[in-house]
Amino acid sequence: MNLVNHCFRLASRPVGLPKRSDWTFSAEPVGEPGAGELLVKVLYVSLDPAMRGWMNEGKSYIPPVEIGAVMRAGGVGRVIASQHPGFAPGDHVAGAFGVQELAISNGTGIVKVDPALAPLPVYLGALGPPGMTAYFGLLDVGRPAAGQTVVVSGAAGAVGMVVGQIAKLQGCRAVGIAGGAEKCSYLVQELGLDAAIDYKSEDVKTALRERCPQGIDVYFDNVGGDILDAALTRLARGARVVICGAVSQYNRTAPVQGPANYLALLVQRASMTGMVVFDYAGRYPEATRAIAGWIAAGKLKTREQVVEGIETFPDSLLKLFRGENIGKLVLAVAQEGAA
Ligand SMILES: NC(=O)c1ccc[n+]([C@@H]2O[C@H](COP(=O)([O-])OP(=O)(O)OC[C@H]3O[C@@H](n4cnc5c(N)ncnc54)[C@H](OP(=O)(O)O)[C@@H]3O)[C@@H](O)[C@H]2O)c1
């Protein structure tokens, strides 16, 4: 087998928004998988806001990507050669394959997926880490009860669109915050949320007062910054704030903007809890069963936005920070039929 792999390797630690020169794009020969290894042809690469954090030096919930290493990314692909007892050529698999066309793996952290049950990009969205994050973040950390008000920011994105729909399935009033009229109309018209707030054209604090007359029982935060601060002012007694992410802060060159209104937690006897989806890995089958069941029953909609071409990776990643995606943003690397 004489194969060439195109891959993005981290070249420098970005300051602010990443730029193309923060990676090198190279063509490298790939050998045969060794004993206990498999070779995966990557079909789709997951684009995630967290990738920006993985490029930074310093302590986090996962080690940084080393300079010179292939850029870390989730993906789905097809096994094209295997010396691993658990995987055979033709199997479709999901795992952290990186931003590259071909990945050699020892099988750790790799799961088989079935393209007959759902299109492959869905395994990077509602049936992948974003869906798991939404499920455990909302249900385990947010603990919403029927009739309560759930507010989610980044509501039209991969995690947020699942949070809003699960909130509705729990019998909650669901309010989504997103940027722009198109996203807000999608949340209400397509996903069935009770209300949406366009943070780009509305004053979020005023809109929350209007659209959450009983206050907020669960605030699921994907964005941080001013929107988190606005949500804190509307907390109901005993509210739970789920800190899932802070996409508004990831490219800041100044220190992270902390919540000024945190004393609302004291006044409302509320809590604010950070969550990392990996902590729930042992329970992914439970979430997968529930989400797949809702999808099959027509109760939960999935949406993926697929951009083409591995070479577009640096600019395609920035779509997340420009708000240019609705649903899960995925990079198509190769055609399914290709060798
Ligand atoms: N804790 C965990 O284990 C875990 C796991 C997965 C993801 N996450 C976090 O979950 C959040 C959502 O991730 P995702 O994959 O679902 O991404 P996503 O929501 O599909 O994409 C990012 C969205 O963020 C919004 N955004 C970008 N810049 C913003 C800003 N300055 N202010 C407000 N909104 C902004 C944009 O939507 P608008 O057009 O609406 O602005 C954009 O579409 C991220 O914070 C991510 O880090 C956490």
The ligand as a MOL file (V3000), in Angstrom:
LIG
                    3D

  0  0  0     0  0            999 V3000
M  V30 BEGIN CTAB
M  V30 COUNTS 48 52 0 0 0
M  V30 BEGIN ATOM
M  V30 1 N -18.0380 21.0830 28.3730 0
M  V30 2 C -17.9520 20.1920 27.4110 0
M  V30 3 O -17.6730 19.0110 27.6250 0
M  V30 4 C -18.2450 20.6190 26.0070 0
M  V30 5 C -18.3630 19.6880 24.9670 0
M  V30 6 C -18.6810 20.1580 23.6680 0
M  V30 7 C -18.8310 21.5330 23.4600 0
M  V30 8 N -18.6750 22.3870 24.5030 0 CHG=1
M  V30 9 C -18.8780 23.8230 24.3430 0
M  V30 10 O -20.1990 24.0130 23.9150 0
M  V30 11 C -20.2880 25.2470 23.2180 0
M  V30 12 C -20.9980 25.0290 21.8790 0
M  V30 13 O -20.2000 24.1620 21.0830 0
M  V30 14 P -20.7460 23.6410 19.6830 0
M  V30 15 O -19.8100 22.6050 19.2210 0
M  V30 16 O -22.1790 23.3430 19.8270 0 CHG=-1
M  V30 17 O -20.5470 24.9110 18.7490 0
M  V30 18 P -21.6830 25.6360 17.9160 0
M  V30 19 O -22.6640 26.2130 18.8930 0
M  V30 20 O -22.1780 24.7340 16.8500 0
M  V30 21 O -20.8810 26.8030 17.2020 0
M  V30 22 C -20.4530 27.9150 17.8860 0
M  V30 23 C -21.5360 29.0170 17.9210 0
M  V30 24 O -21.1660 29.9370 18.9210 0
M  V30 25 C -21.7750 31.1680 18.6400 0
M  V30 26 N -20.8220 32.2520 18.9140 0
M  V30 27 C -19.6170 32.4350 18.3290 0
M  V30 28 N -19.0450 33.5530 18.8330 0
M  V30 29 C -19.9300 34.0520 19.7440 0
M  V30 30 C -19.9150 35.2040 20.6020 0
M  V30 31 N -18.8780 36.0420 20.6160 0
M  V30 32 N -20.9840 35.4040 21.4010 0
M  V30 33 C -22.0310 34.5650 21.3990 0
M  V30 34 N -22.1080 33.4610 20.6120 0
M  V30 35 C -21.0570 33.2260 19.7950 0
M  V30 36 C -22.1570 31.1600 17.1630 0
M  V30 37 O -23.5800 31.1840 17.0760 0
M  V30 38 P -24.3860 32.5870 17.0160 0
M  V30 39 O -24.6000 32.8920 15.5840 0
M  V30 40 O -25.6350 32.2550 17.7550 0
M  V30 41 O -23.5330 33.6100 17.6630 0
M  V30 42 C -21.6360 29.8280 16.6520 0
M  V30 43 O -22.4730 29.2630 15.6940 0
M  V30 44 C -18.8450 25.7540 23.0730 0
M  V30 45 O -18.6020 26.6880 24.0890 0
M  V30 46 C -18.0220 24.5040 23.2900 0
M  V30 47 O -16.7370 24.7930 23.7430 0
M  V30 48 C -18.3860 21.9550 25.7550 0
M  V30 END ATOM
M  V30 BEGIN BOND
M  V30 1 1 1 2
M  V30 2 2 2 3
M  V30 3 1 2 4
M  V30 4 1 4 5
M  V30 5 2 4 48
M  V30 6 2 5 6
M  V30 7 1 6 7
M  V30 8 2 7 8
M  V30 9 1 8 9
M  V30 10 1 8 48
M  V30 11 1 9 10
M  V30 12 1 9 46
M  V30 13 1 10 11
M  V30 14 1 11 12
M  V30 15 1 11 44
M  V30 16 1 12 13
M  V30 17 1 13 14
M  V30 18 2 14 15
M  V30 19 1 14 16
M  V30 20 1 14 17
M  V30 21 1 17 18
M  V30 22 2 18 19
M  V30 23 1 18 20
M  V30 24 1 18 21
M  V30 25 1 21 22
M  V30 26 1 22 23
M  V30 27 1 23 24
M  V30 28 1 23 42
M  V30 29 1 24 25
M  V30 30 1 25 26
M  V30 31 1 25 36
M  V30 32 1 26 27
M  V30 33 1 26 35
M  V30 34 2 27 28
M  V30 35 1 28 29
M  V30 36 1 29 30
M  V30 37 2 29 35
M  V30 38 1 30 31
M  V30 39 2 30 32
M  V30 40 1 32 33
M  V30 41 2 33 34
M  V30 42 1 34 35
M  V30 43 1 36 37
M  V30 44 1 36 42
M  V30 45 1 37 38
M  V30 46 2 38 39
M  V30 47 1 38 40
M  V30 48 1 38 41
M  V30 49 1 42 43
M  V30 50 1 44 45
M  V30 51 1 44 46
M  V30 52 1 46 47
M  V30 END BOND
M  V30 END CTAB
M  END
